[in-house]
């Protein structure tokens, strides 16, 4: 008799660590598959003898998709991964990573970080909240990213302003450390931020107003 695999009701309680890892892996695969598939489609056009009149379009598709994939991979390496053994990150490099992601969003990035470096939890929080802030502006707008020292903490603020600014309920649930019945891809990023900030004694929250979404976090130095 074949035993049924276990299922988890994420609406009732946060799932086990392995399930969170699976949700996070699925989220990353979802982000990467679109540009990767576009590259394959462009290569197929180049190899199709009946589509040689579309060669320029195919090359443009390959070029833009390859850049998007490279930008997402570089961003994710720091935002979600260990990024080698680095304990601190140059904010100029973080700006470049965030800018690479915003190049493929409708929102514009305004980087207002005067600090020269951030520790790993603060760097991860900054990148993840910046990406979430850009995603909160589906029709465009401006996302302002700020970070400053406040006593023994780094204070981070990501302020997204634009028409139809919105935040999915599952993102709010994740930031609060709660489970959600909504889309796991959106929930797991927020829940991941909650997890690693809680581990280091930090905090994160969001505030939603008309045409504005504000994320804020405090991270110990």
VEXVO-123862 format. One record per residue: residue in three letters; x, y, z of N, C-alpha, C in turn. Coordinates in steps of 0.2 Angstrom, whole numbers, plus 5000, padded with zeros to 4 digits. Layout:
ALAXYZXYZXYZ
...
***
This chain:
UNK500449945000500050005000500450065000
UNK500350114995500750174995500550225000
UNK500950255004500750305009500750375005
UNK500250405007500150475004500650525007
UNK500950565003501350615006501050665010
UNK501350685015501050735020500850805017
UNK500350835019500150895016500150945022
UNK500251015021500251065026499751115025
UNK499351135030498951185029499251245032
UNK499551285027499851345029499451405031
UNK498751395031498351445034498251425041
UNK498451365044498351355051498951365055
UNK499551355052500151365055500751365050
UNK501251405052501851405047502151335046
UNK502251325040502451255038503151235041
UNK503351175041504051155043504551185039
UNK505151185041505751215038505851195031
UNK505751125030505851095023505351125018
UNK504751135021504251155016504351235014
UNK504551275019504751335018505351345013
UNK505851295013506351295008506051275002
UNK505551235001505251214995504951274992
UNK504551304996504151364993504651414991
UNK505251424994505751474992506051454986
UNK506251394985506551364979506051374973
UNK505451364974504951364969504851444967
UNK504851484972504851554970505451574965
UNK506051554967506651574963506551544956
UNK506351474956506251444949505751484945
UNK505251504948504751544944505051614942
UNK505451644946505851704943506251694937
UNK506651634938507151624933506851594926
UNK506351554927506051514921505851564915
UNK505551624917505351664911505851684907
UNK506351714909506951744905507351684902
UNK507351624905507751564903507351544897
UNK506651534897506251514892506251554886
UNK506251624887506351674882506951664878
UNK507551654881508151634878508051574873
UNK507751524876507751464872507251474866
UNK506751514867506351534861506651574856
UNK507151624858507551664853507951614850
UNK508351564853508751524849508351474844
UNK507751454846507351414841507251454835
UNK507051524836506951564830507551574826
UNK508151574829508751584825508951514821
UNK508651464824508851394820508251384815
UNK507751414815507151404811507251434804
UNK507351394799507551424792506951464789
UNK506351454792505751494789505651554793
UNK506151574798506051634802506651674802
UNK507051674796507651714796507451784796
UNK506851804794506751874794506651904801
UNK506551854805506451874812507151874816
UNK507751874813508351864816508551914821
UNK508351984819508552034823508052034830
UNK507452014829507052014834507251954839
UNK507451904836507651844840508351864844
UNK508751904841509351924845509251974850
UNK508752014849508552064854508152024860
UNK507751974859507451934864507951904868
UNK508451874865509051834868509351884873
UNK509551944870509951994874509652014880
UNK508952034879508652064885508452014890
UNK508351954888508151894893508751874896
UNK509351874893509951854896510151904901
UNK510051964900510252014905509752014911
UNK509152004910508651994915508851934920
UNK509051874916509151814920509851834924
UNK510351864921510951874925510851924931
UNK510351974930510252024935509851984941
UNK509351944939509051904944509451864948
UNK509951824945510351784948510851814953
UNK511151874951511551914955511251934961
UNK510651964960510251984965510051934970
UNK509851874968509651824972510151794976
UNK510751794974511351764977511451804984
UNK511351864984511451904990510751904994
UNK510251914991509551924994509351864997
UNK509451804994509251744997509851694999
UNK510351704996510951654997511451675002
UNK511951635003512451655008512951705005
UNK513051704998513451754995514151744998
UNK514451684997515151664999515151675007
UNK515651705009515751715017515751785019
UNK515451825014515451905016515051915022
UNK515251955027514851975032514552045032
UNK514952085027514752155026514652165018
UNK514252215016514152225009514252295008
UNK514552315003514652385000513952404997
UNK513752465000513052484998513052504990
UNK513652524987513652534980513552474976
UNK513752414979513552354975512852334976
UNK512552344982511852334984511452374979
UNK511652434978511252484973511252454966
UNK511852424964511852394958511452334957
UNK511452294962510952234962510252254962
UNK510052304966509352324966509152354959
UNK509652394957509552434950509452384945
UNK509752324945509752274940509052244940
UNK508752234946508052204946507552254944
UNK507652324946507152374944507152384937
UNK507752374933507752374926507252334922
UNK506952294926506452244923505752254926
UNK505652314930505052324933504752394930
UNK504152404931503852464929504052524934
UNK504152504940504352554945505052584944
UNK505152644946505852674946506152674953
UNK506852664953507152654960507452724962
UNK507352744968507752804970508152784976
UNK508752774975509252754980509552814985
UNK509352804991509552864996509852835002
UNK510352795001510752765006511452795006
UNK511652825012512252865012512752815016
UNK512552765019512952725023513452685018
UNK514052675020514552645015514452565015
UNK514252535021514152465021513652445026
UNK513352385025512852355029513052285031
UNK512852255036512952185038512552145034
UNK512652085034512252035030511552035031
UNK511252035037510552035038510252105036
UNK510552165037510352225034510352225026
UNK510852195023510952195016510352155013
UNK510252095016509652055014509052085014
UNK508952125020508252155021508152215016
UNK508752245015508652305010508452285003
UNK508852225001508652204994507952174994
UNK507752134999507152104998506552154999
UNK506652195003506152245004506052294998
UNK506652304995506652354989506252314983
UNK506452244982506052214977505352204978
UNK505152194985504452194987504152264985
UNK504552314987504252384986504152394978
UNK504552374974504452384967503852344964
UNK503752284967503252234965502552264968
UNK502552314973501952344975501652394970
UNK502052414965501852464960501852434953
UNK501252394952501152354946501052404940
UNK500852464941500852514935501352564935
UNK501852564939502352614939502352654945
UNK502852694946502852744952503652744954
UNK503752764960504452774962504452734969
UNK505052704970505252664976505852694979
UNK505752734985506352764988506652714993
UNK507252704993507552654998508052695002
UNK507952695009508452725013508652685019
UNK509252705021509552665027509952715031
UNK509952705038510352755042510452715049
UNK510952735052511152715059510652745064
UNK510352715068510052735074510252705080
UNK510652725084510952695090511252635088
UNK511052575091511352505090510952475084
UNK510652505080510252475074510352515068
UNK510252475062510152505056509452505054
UNK509152565053508452575051508452585043
UNK507952545041507852535034507152555032
UNK507052595027506352615025506352615017
UNK505852575015505752575008505052595006
UNK504952655003504352695002504152694995
UNK503652654993503352654986502752694985
UNK502752734980502252784979502052784972
UNK501452774970501252764963500452744963
UNK500152764957499452744956499352664957
UNK498852644960498652574961499152534965
UNK499552574969500052544974499652494978
UNK499852434979499552384983499952334986
UNK499752304991500152244994499652184996
UNK499952134993499552074994499452055001
UNK498852025003498752005010499251955012
UNK499451905008499951855010500651885011
UNK500851945008501451975010501452005017
UNK500852035019500752065026500852005031
UNK500451945029500551895034501251865034
UNK501551865029502251835029502751885034
UNK502651945033503051995037502951985044
UNK502251965046502051955053502251895056
UNK502551845051502651785054502051735054
UNK501551755050500951715050500951675043
UNK500551625043500451585037499851615033
UNK499851585027499351615022499051565017
UNK498451575015498151535010498351565003
UNK498651625003498751654996499351624993
UNK499551654988500051634983500751624987
UNK501051564987501551554992502251584989
UNK502251604983502851634980502851704983
UNK502351744984502351804987502451804995
UNK502051754998502151745005502851725007
UNK503151685004503751655006504351705007
UNK504351755002504851805002504751845009
UNK504151865010504051905016504151865022
UNK503951805022504051765028504851745029
UNK505251745024505951735024506251795028
UNK506051855026506251915029506151915036
UNK505451895038505351895045505751845049
UNK505951785046506351735049507051765051
UNK507351785045508051805047508151865051
UNK507651915051507651975055507551955062
UNK507051905063506851885070507451845073
UNK507851805069508451775071508951815074
UNK509051875071509551925074509351975078
UNK508651975080508352025085508152085081
UNK507952085075507752135071506952135071
UNK506652185067505952195066505852215059
UNK505252205057504952225050504252235051
UNK503952285047503252295047503152335040
UNK502452335039502252375033501652415034
UNK501652475031501052515031500752535025
UNK500152535024499752535017499352595018
UNK499352645013498952705012498752705005
UNK498352755003498152764996498752784992
UNK498852734987499352744982500052754986
UNK500152714991500752714995500852644999
UNK501452614998501652565003502252575006
UNK502352565012502952585016503152525020
UNK503752495018504052445022504652475027
UNK504652455033505152475038505452425042
UNK506152425043506452375047506952405051
UNK507152365057507652385061508152325062
UNK508752335061509252275061509852295066
UNK509952245071510552265075511152265071
UNK511652315073512252325070512752255071
***
